Amino acid sequence: MAPGARLVLCETWGGNPILNGARKVRALIAGEQEEQGEDIILSRKELKSLDPFFGDVARRCDEPVRDGEANASRALRRVLARGRCAWFEAIDSAVLSVAPALRNWCGEAVITARRR
């Protein structure tokens, strides 16, 4: 990437111990390796590795409740989850307004950075 270029990633976030446990159980039941079937799972450790190359590294993670519901719904029925999406987004907004630390508990994150 050229200096000044913008990096944007939308990846699975590994900061939620409940979702991490569910991922391990799902893999065990399916007879797969833990990471198999999952996208890239990022954590603060991986973000730290960007520091020598990128500045202004930021993570946005706004939907811990909806992400958890969406992951559970995939196993049941994706169609049912669509109708509840707006409801879960409203719950997420309310939860994060009183407990912003839960932003680390989402299942997906958007990471942005600027190339040095």
C-alpha positions in Angstrom: 0.0 0.0 0.0 1.2 3.5 -0.8 1.9 5.9 2.2 -1.3 7.6 3.2 -3.6 4.8 1.8 -6.5 3.8 4.0 -7.0 0.2 5.2 -10.5 -1.0 5.9 -11.2 -4.5 7.3 -14.5 -6.1 8.3 -13.6 -9.3 10.1 -14.7 -11.6 12.9 -13.8 -10.2 16.3 -12.4 -12.5 19.0 -13.1 -10.4 22.0 -16.2 -12.1 23.2 -15.5 -15.2 25.4 -19.1 -16.4 25.0 -18.9 -16.4 21.2 -15.4 -17.8 21.3 -16.7 -20.7 23.4 -19.6 -21.2 21.0 -17.2 -21.3 18.1 -15.2 -24.0 19.8 -18.3 -26.1 20.6 -19.6 -25.7 17.0 -16.3 -26.9 15.7 -16.2 -29.8 18.1 -19.7 -30.9 17.2 -18.9 -30.6 13.4 -15.6 -32.5 13.9 -13.6 -29.5 12.5 -10.6 -27.6 13.7 -11.6 -24.6 15.7 -10.7 -22.1 13.0 -12.2 -24.1 10.2 -15.4 -22.5 8.8 -14.7 -19.2 10.5 -13.4 -16.1 8.8 -10.3 -14.4 10.1 -10.7 -13.9 13.8 -9.0 -10.7 15.0 -8.1 -9.6 18.5 -6.1 -6.7 20.1 -2.9 -8.7 19.5 -3.4 -8.7 15.7 -4.3 -5.0 15.7 -1.1 -4.3 17.7 0.9 -5.9 14.9 -0.3 -3.2 12.5 1.4 -0.5 14.6 4.8 -0.5 12.7 3.0 0.0 9.4 -0.2 1.9 10.1 -1.2 4.9 12.1 -4.7 5.9 13.3 -5.7 2.3 13.8 -9.3 2.2 15.0 -11.8 -0.6 15.7 -15.6 -0.2 15.6 -17.8 -2.9 17.1 -21.3 -1.8 17.7 -23.6 -4.8 17.8 -22.7 -7.4 20.5 -26.3 -8.6 21.0 -27.2 -8.7 17.3 -24.0 -10.5 16.4 -24.6 -13.1 19.0 -28.1 -13.6 17.9 -27.1 -13.8 14.2 -24.5 -16.4 15.0 -27.0 -18.5 16.9 -29.7 -18.0 14.2 -27.4 -19.3 11.4 -27.6 -22.7 13.0 -31.4 -22.5 13.3 -32.9 -20.4 10.5 -31.4 -17.3 8.8 -34.8 -16.2 7.6 -36.1 -15.8 11.1 -33.2 -13.6 12.1 -33.9 -11.0 9.3 -37.2 -9.9 10.8 -35.6 -9.4 14.2 -32.5 -7.5 13.0 -33.9 -4.0 13.6 -35.1 -5.0 17.1 -31.6 -6.3 18.0 -30.0 -3.2 16.7 -32.2 -1.1 19.0 -31.2 -3.3 21.9 -27.5 -3.0 21.0 -27.8 0.8 20.9 -29.5 0.8 24.3 -27.0 -1.6 25.9 -24.0 0.2 24.6 -25.3 3.6 25.8 -25.2 2.3 29.4 -22.3 -0.2 29.0 -19.9 1.0 26.3 -17.2 -1.6 27.4 -19.4 -4.3 25.8 -18.2 -3.0 22.4 -15.4 -5.6 22.8 -18.0 -8.4 23.0 -19.3 -8.2 19.4 -18.8 -10.9 16.8 -17.7 -8.6 14.0 -15.5 -5.5 13.9 -14.6 -2.9 11.3 -10.9 -1.9 11.5 -9.6 1.2 9.8 -6.0 2.5 9.6 -3.8 4.8 7.6 -0.6 3.5 5.9 2.5 5.3 7.3 
